[in-house]
Amino acid sequence: MHEIVCPHCKTAFTIDEANYADILTQVRNHEFEEEIEKRLQLAEEAKETEIALAEAKVAEKLKAKVAEKENEIQRLAAELGSAETEKKLAVTQALSKVEKERDDFKHAVERAELEKQMVETALKDKYETQLKDREDQIERLRDLKTQLSTKMLGETLEQHCEVAFNTIRPSAFPNAYFEKDNEVKEGSKGDFIFRELTDENVEVTSIMFEMKNEADTTATKKKNEDFFKELDKDRNLKGCEYAVMVSMLEADSELYNTGIVDVSHRYPKMYVVRPQFFIPIITLLRNAAMKSVEDRTELARIKAQNIDITNFEEDLEAFKSGFFRNYELAAGKFTKAIEEIDKSIKALEKVKEELKGSENNLRLANNKAQDITIKKLTRGNPTMAAKFAEVPEPPTISDAD
């Protein structure tokens, strides 16, 4: 950060590296020197004009007063023509009055002259002060230029850009990052990558940066265009939308010293800038990309919906496949259960038939049991017949009476 003092209000304020670089560009060439000389010349001409106007106003004022007094003298002289005594008295009085007025006029002229001198002195002091302020400002800017040149020699261009970005990142680019490109692909990598995302994780824009300082050049590579092909390759390998070279090469080139240089006719979406335009190029590309963020967000939403539909169809197919497998397993078990039930039914029917056969045998046995009599039991058995004969017969109803 640097401190600048306003030559008019004497207020001190600080500027960051980006604004400091902008001021530097205003004083870095002879056109600025010529512009200062022109402004000083215009200031001197304005001073002479104001002095001339002041002198003319004073002369006009004096001329009007003289004419007024002469008219007054003529009027008094005419009035004194009727009587000599009155004339002498009037003349004496008039002369006395005129002398007094002439003295007053003389004093007024002296005051006017003094005022004129004061005005000239004030104007001279004013323009000398302004001239001195401008000379001091030029000297300060020259010192800043020298300091910047010394600083750029003392630190790398990469460090300069990184500090410049990190200074404004929290306020200007809260959702962006500017980091070293450390991933080597196909034997190549850039210097820095800028990438910004929205809150919905949609990319706003991305920039591949290459920094080239005079100290970075070799005997065979001294021009900016010698690095365009490699920069375009790095941009494509890292999937960046833009490519920007921040370069101090070809320091005397009028093309590259004018500002942001579009070289898209050589390689798509590629720009070359001086260090003081590092932040402006990011801002311009980012603001241009913001216009299409809504379209990108909508496209991302549609893609997400398509992914959701694809996932749904895949889940549905997986469910159908799983259900079919489960159905086959269940169907197999169901068939087997039916077969087991059929077997059980057949076994039960067999038991039923057997039970029916047992019932028939029981019925026959019961019939046979019902058909048994004492006589049949004792037939052919005299002992049992004698025993049954000894058993008294039960009394009948008539006997009980």
C-alpha angles and dihedrals in degrees: 000000000000132000120232124187117212108234091214107043095020089229116153119220137168129235130200127233094270095053089040089057090048090055089048092058090055093060103032099093141048093255089072090051090052091048090054091050090050092050091049090050091050089049091052091049090049089051092051090048093051091048092049091049091050092050092048091051092051093047091048090050092050092047091052091050093049091050090049092051093047090052089050092051092050092049092050093047091053092050091051094056095088098070132017095217092046087043093053091044092046091044090049091048092042092047090048090049093043092048089050091047090045088052089048089046090049090051090046089052090049090049090047090050090048090048089049090052090047091050091048090047092047092048091046091049090046095053093039088053091048090046091050091047090052092047089049090048091050090049091049091049090049088052089049090051091051091046092049092049089050091046093050089052090049097051135034124259089240092058090048093054094043092053091046092053097043090051092064101024098098093054104029104030109021093155096045137084133204110197141156116274101235098162113101114209123181088349095303142092138169129236104247138359124211115199130169128190132188124237086264089058092251114145114245097188142322131210131194109212129202119187119205122185126180089251090057095062128099132210092268101038114058103130130079094232090061088074101042097091094051091046092052090050091052091048092055095043092053095042095241121160097215138029122211129182116203100201142177092181120118091026093183095050112122089202097058094037093059095075132260110016118203112212096171089124086071101035127006118265095354127144137179121210140170117244093262089062094050095102095037093055091051090048094048095048092043094049091048090051093049089070090067097040092097090054091048091048091051090047090051090049091051090048090050090051090050090050090049090051091048091049090048092051091047091049090048092051090047090050092048091049092047092045091049091050091047090046091052091050092046092044091052092050090045091053091047090049090051090050090050090048090050089051090049090049091051090049091049091048088051090050088047091053090046090049089049089052090049091050090054091050090048090051091051090047091050091050089051091048091050090051095056115109135179089249092054091045094051096040108121091007110094093178094057089043090055091048093051089046091058091055107095114235117246116263118260125226093263091054092052090056 
